[in-house]
Amino acid sequence: MLIEAMVAASLLVILSLGFLAAMDQAARSGSSIKSRGAAASIAQEDVERMRALKLRDLVNMSQTTTKTVNGVPYTVVSRAVWIDDTTGATSCPSGATRTDYLKVSSTVTWPAMGTTRPVTNETLVAVPLGSLDGTTGGLIVKIQNRNSVGVQGIPVSITGPSNNSGSTDSDGCVFWTGLVEGGYTINFGQSGWVDRSGVTNITQATSVTSGSTNSVVFNYDRASRLDVSFDTVVGGTTRVATSNAVMVGNSGMPSPQTRTFSAGSPQNTISTGSTLYPFTDGYAVWSGGCAGADPRAYGQSAPIVSLAPGATQAVTVREPAVRIQILRAGSPYPSARVRITPTTPGCGSTFTAALNATANLTEPGLPYGDYSICADDGTRNVTQTFQNRTPGGSAVVSTMSIPTSGTSGPCP
């Protein structure tokens, strides 16, 4: 009897749990239906609100608001985009394309919607006759990434005879009509994004002409970073090297198609920071702060580094080595003062180099180019020119002997 009572109790519990689960599911289903119904009503009201707006207030609309119904907060996204009446598709219109309609949409979501799809209500609004007449003009701003794909959701403003603002649509476009003829300035900027010059906050002048539509396209993508280290080869051995600057180059950059990143003192690693546009064909990278230090100018190769949008990439750049030893009276003279002057135009000024115990350059790695090297003992000097153009460094150590007689004076 005890066992039968326990079995009966267990069955009762199981049946009760099943019943309660069914009741709970029914309650959730009913709540979802109510929420969806409320969302549909909100979307319909929002669309009617937008249809009643004046054209100037509706163009490029992109708003997000919250409306609470029966204690439930509903998020409402209101948008208006131009429709090409020749294809029925949303696109960046051109000056030759008529855009006589605006597609108005309202999308509503709520916190407990789960896997339920948002409620969206859409309609077309015809542009009143005369709104796009020949006494005013239009302006299109398109923002695209490195793959020429439009970037959505970037706020853009224009200032001029009339001021306007909007956000790029799914094609990366903002389109203004009914603009007074004259000069305008386009402004936009998004943290972590840059154009081909590495600029985040964009300001560009343009103009609007009555009876036509001007179009301006920007290349804009997530900024990337490059960390550049340096090494050199001395007598077949790879050694750490330093540099005061690093340069990157790409044909897609504005003239001179290079950028220079300088350090206050010689460093083993120099970073560009997150300032590089992620060109699909990458950057050529070399040590030094001038175009004359580009190894490709001497028939050598430069590392080509590809950067993904928003990524950080590391690369090691090789410097050719100047192999010299300073002598005086036939013996190594580590106390010599050594002054090195780049003779390649625009490649820097004279600097002092250190010697090790055997009177060789402590840091022989130097950017590609030509140099004049002067060594003195405080009274007399010796000067010699070097072409630093071989990645593996010179196979022979050149010696420079400071004279022990005469009046040549110290190095400049």
N, C-alpha and C positions, 0 to 999 in steps of 0.2 A: 504493500500500500504506500509506503514511503517513497519507493522508486517511482510509482505511478504519479504521485503528487508532484515530485520533482520534474518529471517529464512534462506534465501538464503545465506547470509554472513556466518552464522553459519555452514551451510552445506559445504561451500567452505573451511572454516578453518579446519573442520574435515577431509575432503577429502585431503587437503594439508598436514595435520599432518600424516595421514596414508601413503600418498605417500612418504613423507620424511623419515618416519620410515622404510618403505620397502627399500628405497634407502640406508639408513644407515646400515640396516641388510645385504644387498647385499654387501656393501663395507666391512663390518667386515668379512663376509664369504670369500670374495675374499682375504682379507689380511691374514686370517687364513690359507687359502690354499697356498698362497705364502710362508708364514712363515714355514709351514709344509714341503713344497717342499724344501726350503732352508735347513731346519734341516735334511731332509733325505739325501741331497747331502753331508752335513757336516759329518753325521754319516758314510756314505759310504767311504768318503775320509779318515776318522780317522781309520776305520777298515783296509783299504789298507795300511795305514801308519804303523799300528801295525804288520801286517803280514810281512812287509819288515824288521822288527827289528831282531837283533840277539837274540837267545834264552835267553842269560844271561840278556838282557835288557827287555825282555818280561815277564819273570817269575815273578809272584806276582805283576804285574803292577796295580797300582791304582792311576790314575791321574785325576785332574780336571782343565780344561783350559777354556778360553773364546775366542770365535771367533766372530767378528762383520761383518755382511753382510747387506749392504744397511742401515746402521745406527742401526740395531737391534743386540744387544749382545746375542749370543747363548752360553749357558753353556754346555760343553762337558765333560762327565765322561767316562774315558777309563779304562777298567779293563780286566785282564787276570786271569783265574782260572783253576786249573787242573781238568780234566775229567777222571773219572774211566771208562776205556774202556770195563769193564765187565758189567756195569749197565747203562752207559751213564749219570750218575748223578754226580753233583759236590759234592765232599766229601773230608774229610781228608784221604789221601791215607795211607795205611799201608805198611810195608816192603814187604808183600807178594802180594800186589796189583800192577799191572802194571798201570802206568799212562802215556800213550803215546800221549795224546792230551791236548792242552790248548784251552779253550773256550774264544775267544776274543769278547768283546762287547763294543759298543759305544752308550751311551744314551745322547740325546740332548734335552735341554729345553730352553725356551725363556720367557721373562717377560709377554707378553700379551697372553699366551697360554690358560688361563682360565681353563675350564674343559677338554680341549683337552689333550689326553694322550701324554707322551713324545715319541719321535721317538727313537727306538732302533734298532741297526743293530748288528747281531751276526754271528760268523763263527767259525770253528774249525781249529786249526793249528797243524799239525802233528809234533811231536818232531823228529828231524833228527836222523837217525840211528847212534849209537855211542855216542849220547849226554849223555845217562845214562849208560855208560859202567862201568866195574868193577874196574877201576882205581880211581874212585872218589866215594863219598857217598852222602847221602841225609839227611836232617834234617827237621822234622815236628814240629812246635810249635802250640799247640791248647790251646786256652783260653776259658774256659766255666764258666757260672755263677753257682749259688748255686743249680739250677735245672738241671745241667749238659747239658745246652743248650749253643751252641757256641755263643760267643760275637763277633759281626762284627765291623770292622773299628778301631781296636786298632793297632797303629804303633808298630812294633817289629823290633829290629835290632840284628844282631849277629856280634861278632868280633872274630877273630882268624887268622888262616892261610889265610883266605880271609874274607872280610867284606861284609855283605849284609843287606838289609832292606826290609820291606814290611808291608802290613796291613792285618789283619785277614779278611777272606772272610765270607760268610754267614754261614759257618759251624764253624767259630771261628778259622780257620787254616791259617797258612803261611807255604809254602812248598818250600824248596830250594833243588836243585839238582846240581850235578857237583861240589860238595865241596871237597876241598883238605882234606885228612885225618888229624886229629889232634884235639886239644882241642879248644873249642869255649865257648864264654860267651853270654848268651841270656839277652837282656835288653828290658824292656818296662815299661811304667807307664802312668796312666791316672788320672788326678786330680779327687778326690771324689770317687775313687775306691780303694779297698784293697784286699789282699789275706787272707788266713785263719789266718795268724799271725798278721794281721792289717797293713801290709806294702803296701805302694802305689807304690813305685819305685822298680821294681823287677830286680834283677841281679842273674842269676844262671849259674853255669858252667855245660857244657855238652861236649860230644865228637862226632866225626864223624869217622866212619870206612869205608874204601873203600869196595864197593860192597854191602853195606847195607844202610838201612834208619833208623835213630834213631828218636824216637818220644818222646816229652816232653809235658805233660799236666799240665796246671795251672788252679786252681780255683780262680776266680777273680770276684768281684761283687761290686755294689755300697755300700759305707760305711754307717753304721748306728751308732746311738748315744744312750747312756743310761744315764739318770739322776737319781742317786740313793740318796734317802733320808733315814734317820734313825729315829727310835722311840724305846721306851722301855715301859715296864709296871712296875709300882711301886705301890704296895698295891691295885692292881686292876684298877689303873688309867693309861691311856696311856699318855706318855710324849715324847716330842721331845728329841732326842738323837743326839750325834755327833760321828764322827770317823775320824781317820787320813788317812784311806785308805779303798778301796773297791776292792773286787776280783770277777772276773767272770770266769766261767769254762765251757768248752765244749769238749767232747771227740774227736771232729774233729780238734782241735787245735794241733799244734806241742807240744811235751813234754816240760813242765810238764802239758800241757793241761789247763793252767790257765793264766790269765793276771792280774796284779796288777796296780791300779791307786791310787797314793798317793797324799795327800794334805800336805802343809807345816805346817798346824795346824789343830786341830779338827774342822770339818765342819759338818753342818746339811745336806748338799747336796754336792755330788761329782759327776762330770760328766766324762764320758769316752771320751768325744769329739767324732767327727765323725771318729772313728778308728776301729769300730767293723765289722767283716765279718758277714753278716746276715744268720747264720746257720738256716736251716729250723726247727731244733728241739730246738732252743733257747739256752739261757745261764742260768746256775745256778749262783745266786748272793748272796754274803754275806759280812758283815762288817769285816774289818781287813785286814792285809797285809800278811797273811800266810795261808798255807793249813790247819794248825791246828785250824784255826778259822772257818772252814767249818762246819756248824751245822750237816751235814750228817754224820760226824765222830762220833757224839754223839747220833745217832738215831733220830735226828730231821730233819725237812725238810727245804730246801732252796727254795726261790722263783725261778721259772723258767720263764724267760721272752723271748717271741718271738719277733724278730725284722724283719720288712719288709725292703727290700733293700732301702737305702737312707732315712729311717725314723728315728724319735726320739721318744723314749719311756721312760716314768717315772715309777719308782717303789719305794716302801717304804720297807726297810729291818728292821726287828726287832732284837734288841740286848737284850740278857738276862741281868737282873739287879743284881748287887752286892749290897745287902742291909746290911749295917753295920752302927753302931753308935759308936763313940769314947768316952770313959768315962775316967775320972780321979778323984780319990777319990769318986767314986760312982755317979758323976754328968757328964752331957754332957760337952765335952771339945772341943768347936769349934776352938780353937787356935792351935790344934794339927797339926803337919806336917805329911802328909800321903804320903807314897811312895808305888807305886804299880808296881810289877814286873811280867810280863807274864812268866810262867814257861813251857808253851808249846814250844817245840823246834822251833826256827826260828820265833817266834811271837812277836818280838820287845824287847825293852829295858825298863829299869825302868823310870817311870815318876811320877811327883808330882800331886796329886789330891786335889781338893778344897772341903771344908766342908761348910755346911750352918749353920744357927744359932743354930740348934738343934744337930749339930755335926754329921750329916749324909752326905754322899757323895752328892755334888751338882749335879753331873752327874753320876748316878749309872749305866747307860747303858754301857756295855763293850762287845767287840766281844767274841764269844764263846771261851772257853779254860779254863786253870787253871792259878791261880794267887797266888802270895805271897804278902800280904799287911802288911806294917809296919807303925805304928803310934808312934810319939815321942813328948815329950814336950821340947826338946832341951837337956835333960839330960838323960832320960830313954826312952825305947821303948818297944812296944809289937808287936809281929809278928804272923800272922795267915794265913793259906792257904785256898783258896776257889776254888770250882769247879763251874764255871759259865756256866751252861749247860741247864738251864730251861727257855724256852721262856717267861713265865709269871713272872720270877723272883722268888726268894725265898719267901715263905710265912711268914717266921720268920725273924725278924731283928736280926742279930748277933751283939753282943756287944764286943768291944775290950777295955780292961781297961789298961791304962798306969800305971805302978807301981809308987808308991810314995816313994819307997826306993830302994836301990841297986845302982849298977853302970853299967847298961846295955848300956848306951850311946845312941846317936841319931841314927836314921835310916841311912843306907848307901845310 
